Amino acid sequence: MSSQSAAQREEKEVKVRQLEGVYKQVVKFAAIGFTLFQLYTAFFGLLPHMAQRSIFIGLGLFIMLGRQQFKAKASPDKKIPIFDIILMIVVLVATLYVTFNYQELIFRRLHPTSLEYVLAISLLLIGFDVARRSIGWPLIILAVFFLIYGFFGEYFPGVWSHPGIGLQLFVGRMYLGDAGYWGMLASISTRIIAIFYIFGLVVVGVGGGESFIKIGLRLAGKYRGGAAKVATVGSSLMGMISGSGMANAAATGSLTIPMMKRLKYKPEFAAGVEAVSSTGGQIMPPIMGAGAFMMTEITGIPYLTIAVAAIIPAALFYFGDMLVIDLRARKDNIEPVPSNEIPKWGDAFNLEALLQLIIPVGIIVFFLLQGSSIQFSGTVALGWVLAIFVVVNRKFKIKDKFYVLLDIFEKAGYALAGLAALAFVAQIVVSMITITGGGPKFSQLIVSIGGQNLILVLFLAMGACIILGMGMATTAAYVMSASLVAPALVNLGVPMLTAHMFVFYFAILSTITPPVCTGIYAASTVADIEWTKAVPDSIKLGLVGFIVPFMIIYNPALLLEGSAFHIIMIVLIKMVGISALAFTTIGYIRNKLNIFYRGAFLIGAVLTVSAILYVSLIGVAFTVAVFLIYLIQTRNQVEVPEEAAVE
């Protein structure tokens, strides 16, 4: 009898494994189908807006639920996630109901039926559950807070009080209309950001990641501390396209962090370099991790205006980052990358790199300059990369290319699913802010605390942006900050572009700001250290990023406003200040700086980054004088690296 029971258990386990395999295949093909759907609508035209957005959200939530790992229990039957399958079916029913009935729904959105109440609330709860599993609690907590504020506004005190929205209005606006679940974020995500997600993954999947590292090795490998500089160049280029500091730190970090550790960088510094460079890529024109496209949609400012204005701030950020790396390499006696590991110019900038990296970015810029839409420009560039891989690439046979593309499309489908889940929950926050008038009230709160003191308001805005961005993808963090914080700056007379660039920077930098610093988490995992060990070096490397937003508020020249002479002068002044700051934080130039020199350079840095021109000029003169005195005093001293001194 026991042998029969064993045979029955074995047969049951076989059936469960078969069902598990079918389940996984369904999710896999759903991910591939999601990518193909986005490609089809990109090349052949979008569906009517409610249909396009509901399919985008529905497929995203379906795939995210399907990706959850199986929870093995004592009984083999528990390996199949029955509950998740039920949720997946509910998601499809709730979203396809809108897809096929949107024309009727939008005209009677004030009179939902009992079924629509059930579908709307079910979709809300499932979306929260998906977000909880995939991106954590911060965004959900924010969404729940605004839902409570929306439904129970009459119980809030003072100016925060409002009549409350009621369940009927909620369902009508959020589920039946085009301003709720299927609102702006779903629109931007499916029209624009999805194209650049796929573009980035295709570029990496067909060999672009290796090309980025080769270019970094060729450009920076031969210099002191070359491994970290290579990581900065390569990860920045990847981050510009990928749009995710955390994902980029994990992906490119697997290549750059072992190289840095092998060439004597400490693991915590290697993790910091990767986290900061992966994050900084999203402030780097021309693509800026798709953030510039999001800013264009929100502000109405042309994309090219944003991309051009971002050039100098990004350059200053990387100037500071590279200077810290160089000083640290000098301090720790880090050698360049061995010459036999540095590719030749022809290998780094070969035909493949030209066709798959440089030309596609050029295509985007060219069509934008011609006045084409962001969506069209990105679609043409994506089409180019796909065509080049299929027609020109000779590394793979035709059959192998098919499987490579399937693998890329599967990964892209999972990435798009995460984007859809994020857009769904973030849109709930944005919609509730709009319905309740919470945005203007929050702006008034910041202004009321800071008064007319702009610098105090800026610090409050910085804190708010970092808190709003905790644990979120940077696109969602920027949308939250743009909705709640940017209006406060605009109300105080800060120009629209400057205000949004300010909040955009801090939304990005939340990725490397403790305690919820996802970029540092990812890089530390690759470096095999506790994330807290990488925080000090990450802050030192990214410190300039926290100062640049304040600079652009008080120095419009940094956004290329004004005469060429004035712009150049301001840039040079700020470079002196950033240099002084780097000397202070690392405490080393030719040799270790004593406390008096570090204090003097700190004073010079503070004066130089001042908004008042004559104070900045005094800071430049002071910093140069201190630097010259230091050079004179140390001209006969032999540099002894710390490691050699210890030995």
C-alpha positions in Angstrom: 0.0 0.0 0.0 2.9 2.3 0.9 4.5 1.6 -2.5 1.2 2.6 -4.2 1.1 5.8 -2.2 4.7 6.5 -3.2 3.8 5.9 -6.8 0.8 8.2 -6.5 2.9 10.9 -4.9 5.5 10.6 -7.6 2.8 10.8 -10.3 1.3 13.9 -8.6 4.7 15.5 -8.5 5.2 14.9 -12.2 1.9 16.5 -13.0 2.7 19.5 -10.8 6.1 19.9 -12.5 4.3 19.8 -15.9 1.8 22.4 -14.8 4.6 24.5 -13.4 6.4 24.3 -16.7 3.2 25.3 -18.6 2.7 28.2 -16.2 6.2 29.5 -16.7 5.8 29.2 -20.4 2.6 31.2 -20.4 4.3 34.0 -18.4 7.3 33.9 -20.7 5.2 34.2 -23.9 3.1 36.9 -22.2 6.3 38.9 -21.7 7.4 38.4 -25.3 3.9 39.3 -26.5 4.0 42.5 -24.3 7.2 43.6 -26.1 5.8 42.7 -29.5 2.6 44.6 -28.7 4.6 47.7 -27.9 6.7 47.3 -31.0 3.6 46.9 -33.2 1.9 50.0 -31.9 5.2 51.9 -32.1 5.7 51.1 -35.8 2.1 50.9 -37.0 0.3 53.3 -34.8 -1.2 53.4 -31.3 -4.6 52.0 -30.5 -7.3 54.4 -29.2 -5.9 55.9 -26.0 -8.0 54.0 -23.4 -7.5 50.7 -25.2 -3.7 51.2 -25.5 -3.3 52.2 -21.9 -5.6 49.5 -20.4 -3.8 46.8 -22.4 -0.4 48.2 -21.2 -1.5 48.2 -17.5 -3.3 44.8 -17.8 -0.4 43.0 -19.4 2.0 44.5 -17.0 0.2 43.5 -13.9 -0.5 40.0 -15.4 3.2 39.4 -16.0 4.3 40.8 -12.7 1.9 38.4 -10.9 3.1 35.5 -13.0 6.8 36.2 -12.3 6.4 35.6 -8.5 8.4 32.7 -7.3 6.6 29.5 -6.4 6.3 28.9 -2.7 7.1 25.3 -2.1 5.1 23.8 0.8 4.9 20.3 2.3 2.4 19.3 -0.3 3.4 19.3 -3.9 0.1 20.8 -4.9 1.1 24.0 -3.2 3.8 24.6 -5.8 1.3 26.0 -8.3 0.3 29.6 -7.1 -3.4 29.1 -7.5 -4.2 32.4 -5.8 -1.9 34.3 -8.1 -3.5 32.7 -11.1 -6.9 33.9 -9.9 -5.5 37.4 -9.5 -4.1 37.2 -13.0 -7.5 36.2 -14.4 -9.1 39.1 -12.5 -6.6 41.6 -13.9 -7.3 40.4 -17.5 -11.0 40.7 -17.0 -10.8 44.1 -15.4 -8.6 45.6 -18.0 -10.0 43.9 -21.1 -13.5 45.1 -19.9 -12.2 48.7 -20.4 -10.3 47.8 -23.6 -13.5 46.7 -25.4 -16.0 49.1 -23.8 -14.1 52.3 -23.3 -16.3 54.3 -25.7 -19.4 53.5 -23.6 -17.7 53.8 -20.3 -16.3 57.3 -20.7 -19.7 58.7 -21.5 -21.4 57.2 -18.4 -18.4 57.4 -16.0 -20.6 59.2 -13.4 -22.9 56.2 -13.2 -20.8 53.0 -12.6 -22.5 49.6 -12.3 -22.1 47.1 -9.5 -19.7 45.1 -11.7 -17.6 48.1 -12.4 -17.3 48.9 -8.6 -16.0 45.3 -8.1 -13.6 45.5 -11.0 -12.2 48.9 -10.1 -11.6 48.0 -6.4 -10.2 44.6 -7.3 -7.7 46.2 -9.8 -6.7 48.7 -7.2 -5.9 46.0 -4.6 -4.1 43.8 -7.0 -2.0 46.7 -8.3 -1.0 47.5 -4.7 -0.1 43.8 -4.1 2.0 43.7 -7.3 3.8 46.9 -6.3 4.4 45.6 -2.8 6.1 42.5 -4.2 8.1 44.3 -6.9 9.1 47.7 -5.7 8.4 47.6 -2.0 6.3 49.7 0.4 7.2 53.4 0.0 5.1 54.1 -3.1 2.2 52.1 -1.7 2.3 53.9 1.6 2.2 57.2 -0.2 -0.7 56.0 -2.4 -2.7 54.8 0.6 -2.2 58.1 2.4 -3.6 60.0 -0.5 -6.5 57.6 -0.9 -7.3 58.2 2.8 -7.0 61.9 2.3 -9.2 61.7 -0.8 -12.0 59.7 0.9 -11.9 61.4 4.4 -10.8 64.9 3.5 -13.5 66.5 5.6 -11.8 65.2 8.7 -8.5 66.9 8.0 -7.8 70.2 9.7 -7.6 73.8 8.3 -6.7 74.3 4.6 -6.2 70.5 4.2 -9.9 69.9 4.6 -12.0 69.1 1.5 -15.5 67.5 1.0 -14.1 64.1 0.2 -14.6 62.3 -3.2 -16.9 59.3 -2.4 -16.7 55.8 -3.9 -18.9 56.7 -6.9 -16.7 59.5 -8.0 -13.6 57.4 -7.4 -14.7 54.6 -9.6 -16.0 56.9 -12.3 -12.8 58.9 -12.5 -10.2 56.3 -11.8 -11.6 53.3 -13.7 -14.2 54.5 -16.2 -12.4 57.7 -17.2 -9.1 58.5 -18.8 -7.6 60.5 -16.0 -7.3 57.8 -13.4 -5.7 54.4 -13.8 -5.3 55.1 -17.5 -4.0 58.6 -17.0 -0.9 60.6 -17.9 1.7 58.1 -16.6 0.2 55.1 -18.4 0.1 57.3 -21.5 3.7 58.5 -21.3 4.9 55.0 -20.4 3.3 53.1 -23.3 3.9 55.9 -25.9 7.5 56.9 -25.0 9.3 55.3 -22.1 8.5 51.8 -23.3 10.2 52.5 -26.6 13.4 53.6 -24.8 13.3 50.7 -22.4 13.2 48.3 -25.3 15.8 50.4 -27.1 18.2 50.2 -24.2 17.7 46.4 -23.7 18.2 45.7 -27.4 21.4 47.8 -27.5 22.7 45.9 -24.5 21.5 42.5 -25.7 23.2 42.8 -29.1 26.5 43.6 -27.5 26.3 47.3 -26.6 27.2 46.7 -23.0 30.6 45.3 -24.0 31.1 48.2 -26.4 30.4 50.7 -23.6 33.1 49.0 -21.4 35.5 48.9 -24.3 35.0 52.6 -25.0 35.5 53.3 -21.3 38.7 51.3 -21.3 40.0 53.1 -24.4 39.2 56.6 -23.1 40.1 56.3 -19.4 41.9 53.0 -18.8 45.4 54.3 -19.2 45.1 57.0 -16.6 45.7 56.8 -12.9 42.8 55.0 -11.2 41.7 53.9 -14.7 39.5 51.0 -13.5 37.1 53.4 -11.6 37.2 55.9 -14.5 36.3 53.1 -16.9 33.4 52.2 -14.7 32.3 55.8 -14.6 32.4 56.2 -18.4 30.8 52.8 -19.2 28.1 52.9 -16.5 27.2 56.5 -17.3 26.7 55.7 -21.0 24.6 52.7 -19.9 22.6 54.7 -17.3 21.8 57.3 -19.9 20.0 54.7 -21.9 18.7 52.3 -19.3 16.9 54.8 -17.0 17.4 52.8 -13.9 20.3 53.4 -11.5 19.6 50.2 -9.5 19.3 47.9 -12.6 22.3 49.5 -14.2 24.5 49.2 -11.1 23.6 45.5 -10.9 24.2 44.9 -14.7 27.4 46.9 -15.4 28.6 46.5 -11.9 29.1 42.8 -12.5 31.8 43.8 -15.1 33.3 46.9 -13.5 33.3 46.1 -9.8 35.5 43.0 -10.0 37.9 44.9 -12.3 38.2 47.7 -9.7 38.7 45.3 -6.9 41.4 43.4 -8.9 43.3 46.7 -9.4 43.4 47.4 -5.6 40.3 49.5 -5.1 38.6 48.8 -1.8 35.2 47.1 -2.3 33.3 49.9 -0.7 34.8 52.5 -3.0 34.2 50.3 -6.0 30.6 50.0 -5.1 30.3 53.7 -4.6 31.8 54.4 -8.0 29.4 52.1 -9.7 26.3 53.4 -7.8 27.1 57.0 -8.5 28.0 56.6 -12.1 25.0 54.4 -12.8 22.7 57.0 -11.2 24.4 60.0 -12.8 23.9 58.6 -16.3 20.2 59.6 -15.9 21.1 63.3 -15.8 23.3 63.0 -18.9 22.0 64.3 -22.3 20.8 63.5 -24.8 18.6 60.7 -23.5 18.8 61.2 -19.7 17.3 57.8 -19.0 14.0 59.0 -20.6 13.6 61.6 -17.8 13.9 64.5 -20.2 11.0 63.1 -22.2 8.9 62.9 -19.0 9.8 66.5 -18.2 8.7 67.5 -21.6 5.3 65.9 -21.2 4.8 67.5 -17.7 6.1 71.0 -18.4 5.5 71.4 -22.2 9.1 72.6 -22.6 10.6 71.3 -25.8 12.8 68.2 -25.3 15.8 69.8 -27.0 15.6 72.9 -24.7 15.8 70.5 -21.7 18.6 68.4 -23.2 20.8 71.4 -24.1 20.2 73.0 -20.7 21.3 69.8 -19.0 24.7 69.7 -20.6 26.7 71.9 -18.2 25.2 70.6 -15.0 25.9 67.0 -16.1 29.5 68.0 -17.0 30.1 69.6 -13.6 28.7 66.5 -11.9 31.1 64.3 -13.7 34.0 66.7 -13.4 33.6 66.4 -9.6 33.1 62.7 -9.7 36.3 62.1 -11.8 38.4 64.5 -9.7 37.4 62.6 -6.5 38.4 59.3 -8.3 41.7 60.7 -9.4 42.6 62.1 -6.0 41.6 58.8 -4.3 43.7 56.9 -6.9 46.7 59.1 -6.1 46.1 58.7 -2.4 45.8 54.9 -2.5 48.5 54.5 -5.3 46.0 52.9 -7.7 47.7 52.0 -11.0 46.1 52.4 -14.5 44.5 49.4 -16.2 47.2 47.1 -17.6 48.0 48.1 -21.2 47.3 44.6 -22.5 43.7 44.9 -21.2 43.1 48.2 -23.0 41.6 47.7 -26.5 43.0 49.6 -29.5 41.1 52.6 -30.9 39.9 50.5 -33.8 38.5 47.8 -31.5 36.7 50.2 -29.2 35.3 52.5 -31.8 34.7 49.8 -34.4 32.0 49.5 -37.0 29.8 47.6 -34.6 30.0 50.4 -32.0 29.3 53.0 -34.7 26.3 51.2 -36.0 24.7 50.0 -32.8 25.6 52.8 -30.3 26.6 56.1 -31.9 24.3 56.2 -35.0 21.1 55.3 -33.1 21.7 58.2 -30.6 22.5 60.4 -33.5 19.2 59.4 -35.2 17.3 60.4 -32.1 18.9 63.8 -32.0 18.6 64.3 -35.7 14.9 63.7 -35.9 14.2 65.7 -32.8 16.1 68.6 -34.5 13.8 68.1 -37.5 10.8 68.7 -35.3 9.7 65.0 -35.1 8.0 63.7 -32.0 10.0 61.9 -29.2 8.0 58.7 -30.0 8.8 58.8 -33.7 12.5 59.5 -33.1 12.9 56.7 -30.6 11.0 54.3 -32.8 13.3 55.0 -35.8 16.4 54.5 -33.6 15.0 51.2 -32.3 14.2 50.1 -35.8 17.7 50.9 -36.9 19.3 48.8 -34.1 17.0 45.8 -34.8 17.7 46.0 -38.6 21.5 46.3 -38.1 21.5 43.3 -35.8 19.4 41.1 -38.2 21.1 42.2 -41.4 24.6 43.2 -40.6 25.7 41.4 -37.4 27.8 38.3 -38.4 28.5 37.0 -34.9 25.3 35.0 -34.9 23.6 32.8 -37.5 20.1 33.7 -38.5 18.6 31.0 -36.3 20.6 32.1 -33.3 19.6 35.7 -34.0 16.0 34.7 -33.6 16.6 33.2 -30.2 18.7 36.2 -29.1 15.9 38.5 -30.0 13.4 36.3 -28.2 15.6 36.5 -25.1 15.8 40.3 -25.4 12.1 40.6 -25.9 11.4 38.4 -22.9 13.6 40.6 -20.7 12.1 43.7 -22.2 8.6 42.4 -21.4 9.5 41.9 -17.7 11.0 45.4 -17.6 7.9 46.9 -19.2 5.7 45.0 -16.7 7.6 46.6 -13.8 7.1 50.0 -15.5 3.4 49.3 -15.9 3.0 48.4 -12.2 4.9 51.5 -11.2 2.9 53.7 -13.5 -0.4 52.3 -12.2 0.3 53.0 -8.5 2.1 56.3 -9.2 -0.9 57.5 -11.3 -3.2 56.9 -8.3 -1.1 59.3 -6.3 -1.0 61.9 -9.0 -4.8 61.6 -9.7 -5.6 61.9 -6.0 -3.3 64.9 -5.7 -5.2 66.5 -8.6 -8.7 65.6 -7.3 -8.1 66.8 -3.8 -6.0 69.9 -4.7 -3.2 68.4 -2.5 -0.4 69.7 -4.8 -1.1 73.4 -4.3 -1.6 72.8 -0.6 1.7 71.0 -0.2 3.4 73.8 -2.2 1.8 76.4 0.1 3.1 74.4 3.1 6.6 74.5 1.9 6.4 78.2 1.2 4.7 78.9 4.5 7.5 77.2 6.4 10.3 78.8 4.3 8.5 82.1 3.8 10.1 84.3 1.2 13.6 82.8 2.0 14.4 81.0 -1.2 17.4 79.1 0.2 15.3 77.7 3.0 12.5 76.7 0.6 15.2 75.0 -1.6 16.4 72.9 1.3 12.9 71.9 2.2 12.2 71.1 -1.4 15.4 69.0 -1.6 14.4 67.0 1.5 10.9 66.5 0.1 12.2 65.2 -3.2 14.6 62.8 -1.6 11.8 61.5 0.8 9.4 61.1 -2.1 12.0 59.3 -4.1 12.9 56.7 -1.5 12.8 53.2 -3.0 11.1 54.4 -6.2 12.2 54.2 -9.8 13.5 57.6 -10.8 10.7 58.4 -13.3 8.1 57.9 -10.5 10.2 59.9 -8.1 10.4 62.8 -10.5 6.6 62.7 -11.2 5.9 62.9 -7.5 8.3 65.7 -7.0 7.1 67.6 -10.1 3.5 67.3 -8.8 4.2 68.3 -5.2 7.4 70.3 -5.0 8.1 72.1 -8.3 5.0 74.3 -8.0 6.3 75.8 -4.7 9.5 76.9 -6.5 7.6 78.3 -9.4 5.4 80.3 -7.1 8.5 81.9 -5.7 9.6 83.1 -9.1 11.9 80.3 -10.1 11.6 79.7 -13.9 9.7 76.5 -14.9 12.7 74.7 -16.4 15.0 75.6 -13.5 12.5 74.4 -10.9 11.9 71.1 -12.7 15.6 70.6 -13.3 16.1 71.1 -9.5 13.6 68.5 -8.5 14.7 66.2 -11.2 18.2 66.1 -9.9 17.1 65.2 -6.3 14.6 62.7 -7.6 17.6 61.0 -9.3 19.9 61.4 -6.4 17.4 59.7 -4.0 18.9 56.5 -5.5 22.2 57.1 -3.6 20.8 58.9 -0.6 20.4 56.8 2.6 18.5 55.2 4.2 16.7 53.9 1.1 19.4 54.0 -1.5 18.6 51.4 -4.1 21.6 52.1 -6.3 24.0 51.6 -3.4 22.2 48.4 -2.4 22.6 46.9 -5.9 26.3 47.9 -6.2 27.1 46.6 -2.7 25.5 43.3 -3.4 27.8 42.9 -6.5 30.8 44.0 -4.4 29.8 41.5 -1.6 29.8 44.0 1.2 27.3 45.6 3.6 25.6 48.5 1.9 26.4 50.8 4.8 30.1 50.5 4.1 29.7 52.0 0.6 27.7 55.0 1.8 30.6 57.4 2.8 32.4 56.9 -0.5 29.2 57.2 -2.5 28.4 60.5 -0.8 31.9 61.8 -1.5 31.7 60.8 -5.2 28.2 62.2 -5.7 28.5 65.2 -3.4 28.7 67.6 -6.4 25.3 66.3 -7.5 23.7 67.7 -4.4 25.3 71.1 -5.0 24.7 71.5 -8.7 20.9 72.0 -8.4 21.4 74.9 -6.0 24.0 76.4 -8.4 21.5 76.3 -11.3 18.9 78.1 -9.3 21.2 81.1 -8.7 23.3 80.9 -11.9 21.1 80.7 -15.0 24.3 80.7 -17.1 24.7 77.0 -16.1 21.6 76.3 -18.1 23.2 78.1 -21.1 21.3 81.4 -20.5 23.3 84.6 -21.2 26.4 85.5 -23.3 29.1 83.0 -24.1 31.6 85.0 -22.0 29.4 85.0 -19.0 28.6 81.3 -19.3 32.3 80.4 -19.6 33.2 82.6 -16.6 30.6 81.0 -14.4 31.5 77.5 -15.4 35.2 78.1 -14.6 34.4 79.7 -11.3 32.2 76.7 -10.3 34.9 74.2 -11.5 37.4 75.9 -9.0 34.8 75.5 -6.3 34.2 71.9 -7.1 38.0 71.3 -7.1 38.3 72.8 -3.6 35.4 70.6 -2.4 37.2 67.5 -3.8 40.4 68.5 -2.0 38.5 68.9 1.2 36.6 65.6 1.0 39.5 63.4 0.0 42.1 65.3 2.0 44.9 64.7 -0.5 46.7 66.3 -3.4 50.4 65.6 -3.5 50.3 64.3 0.0 47.9 64.2 2.9 46.3 67.6 3.6 46.5 68.8 7.2 43.4 70.2 8.9 44.4 73.8 8.1 44.5 73.2 4.4 41.3 71.2 4.4 39.6 74.0 6.3 41.0 76.6 3.9 39.8 74.7 0.8 36.4 74.2 2.4 36.1 78.0 2.9 37.2 78.5 -0.7 34.6 76.0 -1.9 31.8 77.7 0.1 32.7 81.1 -1.2 33.1 80.0 -4.8 29.7 78.3 -5.1 28.0 81.4 -3.7 25.3 83.0 -5.8 26.9 86.5 -5.5 29.4 87.0 -8.2 32.0 89.1 -6.3 31.9 86.6 -3.4 32.5 83.8 -5.9 35.5 85.7 -7.4 36.9 86.2 -3.9 36.5 82.5 -3.4 38.4 81.8 -6.6 41.2 84.1 -5.6 41.4 82.6 -2.1 41.3 79.0 -3.4 44.0 79.6 -6.0 46.2 81.3 -3.4 45.8 78.4 -1.0 46.6 76.0 -3.8 49.7 77.9 -4.9 51.0 78.1 -1.3 50.4 74.4 -0.9 52.4 73.7 -4.1 55.3 75.9 -3.0 55.4 74.2 0.4 55.3 70.7 -1.0 57.5 71.2 -4.1 60.5 69.3 -2.6 58.4 66.7 -0.8 58.4 63.2 -2.3 55.0 61.7 -2.6 54.6 58.6 -0.4 51.4 56.8 -1.0 49.6 55.7 2.1 50.0 52.0 1.4 53.7 52.3 0.9 54.0 54.3 4.1 52.2 51.6 6.1 54.5 48.9 4.6 
